[in-house]
Amino acid sequence: MKSVSKKTSKKSLGLNQPEYRHLIRKLRHLMQLTQVQLAAELGVTYETINRWENGRIQPSPLALKQIRVVLERIAQSPSSQFRDEGCILLNTYFLSEQQK
């Protein structure tokens, strides 16, 4: 019985967490960067980016702050395509959390 409740609680925790792996992949593709290049941009290792993208770990609060800064910079881009995509990612992963 106890192991069932532990598994259930782990599943419910996983469902409440945002899917940051999608954010990382979309950001990387938007910026047209490899995992190594995005890692250098954010000041983390390639392995960290790889783990984020594969959903094995979640970005730390500090890393999320750095990602948000990059997205805010993209949202100020003169290119409407970059600006629009940056705003969509900001709204999806950051602004909606602040309104909760």
Backbone as CSV, one residue per row, in Angstrom:
resi,resn,N_x,N_y,N_z,CA_x,CA_y,CA_z,C_x,C_y,C_z
1,MET,0.806,-1.202,0.000,0.000,0.000,0.000,0.849,1.265,0.000
2,LYS,1.877,1.294,0.822,2.696,2.496,0.910,3.383,2.798,-0.409
3,SER,3.895,1.781,-1.106,4.592,2.018,-2.371,3.639,2.559,-3.429
4,VAL,2.376,2.157,-3.391,1.395,2.669,-4.352,1.174,4.153,-4.127
5,SER,1.027,4.569,-2.864,0.799,5.987,-2.586,2.023,6.829,-2.958
6,LYS,3.225,6.278,-2.776,4.428,7.007,-3.163,4.476,7.191,-4.673
7,LYS,4.139,6.129,-5.420,4.127,6.233,-6.878,3.085,7.244,-7.337
8,THR,1.933,7.241,-6.711,0.879,8.183,-7.074,1.320,9.609,-6.809
9,SER,1.962,9.845,-5.666,2.387,11.212,-5.358,3.462,11.686,-6.325
10,LYS,4.365,10.786,-6.732,5.386,11.160,-7.698,4.758,11.507,-9.033
11,LYS,3.775,10.723,-9.462,3.103,11.006,-10.724,2.394,12.346,-10.661
12,SER,1.684,12.621,-9.576,0.946,13.878,-9.500,1.889,15.067,-9.460
13,LEU,3.057,14.904,-8.822,4.034,15.988,-8.834,4.543,16.238,-10.246
14,GLY,4.791,15.183,-10.983,5.278,15.314,-12.342,4.273,16.006,-13.247
15,LEU,2.998,15.782,-13.032,1.977,16.384,-13.869,1.863,17.881,-13.636
16,ASN,2.200,18.337,-12.449,2.071,19.758,-12.133,3.267,20.580,-12.604
17,GLN,4.364,19.934,-12.945,5.559,20.663,-13.357,5.454,21.052,-14.822
18,PRO,5.846,22.273,-15.156,5.830,22.666,-16.568,6.810,21.809,-17.358
19,GLU,6.516,21.641,-18.606,7.382,20.860,-19.489,8.497,21.756,-20.020
20,TYR,9.502,21.973,-19.196,10.600,22.850,-19.577,11.430,22.271,-20.716
21,ARG,11.370,20.954,-20.907,12.147,20.376,-22.001,11.696,20.940,-23.338
22,HIS,10.381,21.225,-23.458,9.869,21.828,-24.693,10.375,23.256,-24.847
23,LEU,10.417,23.976,-23.746,10.930,25.348,-23.770,12.376,25.367,-24.249
24,ILE,13.204,24.497,-23.700,14.624,24.481,-24.055,14.797,24.163,-25.532
25,ARG,14.091,23.168,-26.002,14.211,22.779,-27.415,13.725,23.909,-28.328
26,LYS,12.580,24.506,-27.988,12.040,25.590,-28.820,12.964,26.807,-28.814
27,LEU,13.498,27.127,-27.653,14.429,28.252,-27.553,15.670,27.997,-28.396
28,ARG,16.193,26.802,-28.296,17.401,26.463,-29.042,17.155,26.523,-30.549
29,HIS,16.029,26.012,-30.973,15.712,26.048,-32.402,15.458,27.477,-32.870
30,LEU,14.776,28.261,-32.062,14.520,29.661,-32.414,15.823,30.420,-32.596
31,MET,16.770,30.183,-31.703,18.058,30.872,-31.774,19.010,30.210,-32.773
32,GLN,18.585,29.084,-33.326,19.396,28.316,-34.276,20.762,27.964,-33.684
33,LEU,20.715,27.395,-32.471,21.928,27.020,-31.756,21.962,25.524,-31.513
34,THR,23.152,24.991,-31.410,23.325,23.613,-30.967,23.188,23.599,-29.446
35,GLN,23.136,22.412,-28.881,23.089,22.311,-27.419,24.351,22.908,-26.808
36,VAL,25.480,22.690,-27.434,26.747,23.237,-26.942,26.700,24.769,-26.964
37,GLN,26.187,25.337,-28.040,26.122,26.796,-28.152,25.150,27.390,-27.144
38,LEU,23.988,26.760,-26.957,23.034,27.274,-25.965,23.618,27.161,-24.562
39,ALA,24.337,26.079,-24.307,24.984,25.918,-23.003,25.937,27.079,-22.739
40,ALA,26.716,27.460,-23.740,27.648,28.585,-23.583,26.883,29.889,-23.360
41,GLU,25.794,30.070,-24.060,24.958,31.282,-23.918,24.407,31.415,-22.502
42,LEU,24.021,30.282,-21.913,23.399,30.295,-20.580,24.397,30.073,-19.446
43,GLY,25.636,29.743,-19.798,26.642,29.523,-18.764,26.500,28.202,-18.040
44,VAL,26.029,27.182,-18.761,25.915,25.837,-18.198,26.662,24.877,-19.113
45,THR,26.691,23.617,-18.753,27.386,22.631,-19.584,26.444,22.065,-20.641
46,TYR,27.070,21.478,-21.654,26.304,20.770,-22.694,25.433,19.687,-22.054
47,GLU,25.996,18.958,-21.097,25.267,17.872,-20.445,24.001,18.383,-19.770
48,THR,24.084,19.573,-19.195,22.919,20.157,-18.538,21.824,20.447,-19.557
49,ILE,22.178,21.058,-20.670,21.196,21.334,-21.725,20.586,20.028,-22.217
50,ASN,21.412,19.027,-22.420,20.940,17.735,-22.889,19.950,17.128,-21.899
51,ARG,20.248,17.198,-20.632,19.352,16.648,-19.602,18.049,17.433,-19.528
52,TRP,18.129,18.759,-19.681,16.898,19.570,-19.697,16.022,19.169,-20.876
53,GLU,16.628,19.092,-22.057,15.863,18.780,-23.269,15.268,17.386,-23.229
54,ASN,15.936,16.460,-22.582,15.427,15.095,-22.506,14.506,14.887,-21.304
55,GLY,14.272,15.933,-20.533,13.339,15.854,-19.420,13.848,15.098,-18.218
56,ARG,15.164,14.871,-18.138,15.713,14.141,-16.996,15.843,15.028,-15.767
57,ILE,16.093,16.326,-15.978,16.138,17.274,-14.859,15.449,18.557,-15.294
58,GLN,15.034,19.337,-14.316,14.417,20.632,-14.559,15.466,21.723,-14.349
59,PRO,15.374,22.811,-15.101,16.303,23.924,-14.858,16.126,24.479,-13.447
60,SER,17.217,24.917,-12.862,17.167,25.536,-11.535,16.495,26.899,-11.650
61,PRO,16.079,27.475,-10.522,15.498,28.827,-10.564,16.448,29.856,-11.191
62,LEU,17.750,29.741,-10.918,18.709,30.669,-11.512,18.779,30.480,-13.024
63,ALA,18.791,29.234,-13.475,18.820,28.957,-14.911,17.552,29.472,-15.585
64,LEU,16.412,29.302,-14.924,15.161,29.813,-15.486,15.199,31.334,-15.618
65,LYS,15.827,31.984,-14.654,15.964,33.441,-14.731,16.818,33.822,-15.948
66,GLN,17.896,33.093,-16.178,18.762,33.360,-17.331,18.013,33.109,-18.643
67,ILE,17.234,32.040,-18.686,16.447,31.726,-19.872,15.428,32.825,-20.143
68,ARG,14.816,33.304,-19.077,13.832,34.380,-19.229,14.489,35.644,-19.777
69,VAL,15.680,35.975,-19.316,16.407,37.144,-19.821,16.667,37.008,-21.319
70,VAL,17.066,35.814,-21.736,17.306,35.565,-23.169,16.009,35.746,-23.949
71,LEU,14.907,35.199,-23.432,13.623,35.342,-24.115,13.160,36.796,-24.176
72,GLU,13.401,37.538,-23.113,13.033,38.954,-23.120,13.839,39.720,-24.161
73,ARG,15.097,39.342,-24.314,15.940,39.956,-25.339,15.412,39.618,-26.736
74,ILE,15.014,38.375,-26.931,14.449,37.957,-28.214,13.143,38.696,-28.490
75,ALA,12.348,38.884,-27.451,11.058,39.573,-27.604,11.229,41.041,-27.990
76,GLN,12.430,41.578,-27.845,12.725,42.964,-28.240,13.336,43.037,-29.641
77,SER,13.447,41.889,-30.296,14.110,41.807,-31.595,13.386,42.638,-32.659
78,PRO,14.147,43.229,-33.585,13.515,43.936,-34.691,12.798,42.981,-35.656
79,SER,13.180,41.707,-35.647,12.536,40.711,-36.510,11.204,40.290,-35.899
80,SER,10.127,40.473,-36.642,8.805,40.132,-36.097,8.683,38.645,-35.795
81,GLN,9.338,37.793,-36.578,9.271,36.358,-36.328,9.908,36.016,-34.977
82,PHE,11.114,36.542,-34.728,11.766,36.294,-33.443,10.959,36.899,-32.304
83,ARG,10.501,38.114,-32.502,9.732,38.819,-31.477,8.482,38.015,-31.112
84,ASP,7.741,37.567,-32.123,6.506,36.818,-31.872,6.777,35.496,-31.157
85,GLU,7.762,34.756,-31.643,8.097,33.472,-31.013,8.597,33.670,-29.582
86,GLY,9.417,34.703,-29.377,9.904,35.002,-28.034,8.770,35.329,-27.083
87,CYS,7.816,36.129,-27.556,6.662,36.492,-26.714,5.805,35.278,-26.386
88,ILE,5.623,34.403,-27.367,4.841,33.186,-27.122,5.504,32.338,-26.041
89,LEU,6.807,32.147,-26.140,7.509,31.347,-25.128,7.476,32.016,-23.762
90,LEU,7.650,33.330,-23.732,7.569,34.055,-22.458,6.199,33.873,-21.821
91,ASN,5.157,34.078,-22.607,3.792,33.959,-22.077,3.472,32.545,-21.636
92,THR,3.927,31.572,-22.388,3.629,30.177,-22.078,4.335,29.699,-20.819
93,TYR,5.605,30.047,-20.668,6.389,29.449,-19.587,6.657,30.363,-18.401
94,PHE,6.478,31.660,-18.563,6.823,32.554,-17.462,5.665,33.437,-17.003
95,LEU,5.020,34.141,-17.883,3.992,35.076,-17.459,2.772,34.379,-16.896
96,SER,2.415,33.224,-17.444,1.267,32.489,-16.919,1.511,32.012,-15.496
97,GLU,2.772,31.725,-15.133,3.091,31.300,-13.769,2.942,32.441,-12.784
98,GLN,3.256,33.668,-13.210,3.148,34.817,-12.305,1.696,35.142,-11.972
99,GLN,0.773,34.818,-12.873,-0.626,35.154,-12.669,-1.334,34.185,-11.742
100,LYS,-0.700,33.037,-11.433,-1.331,32.030,-10.563,-1.407,32.501,-9.142
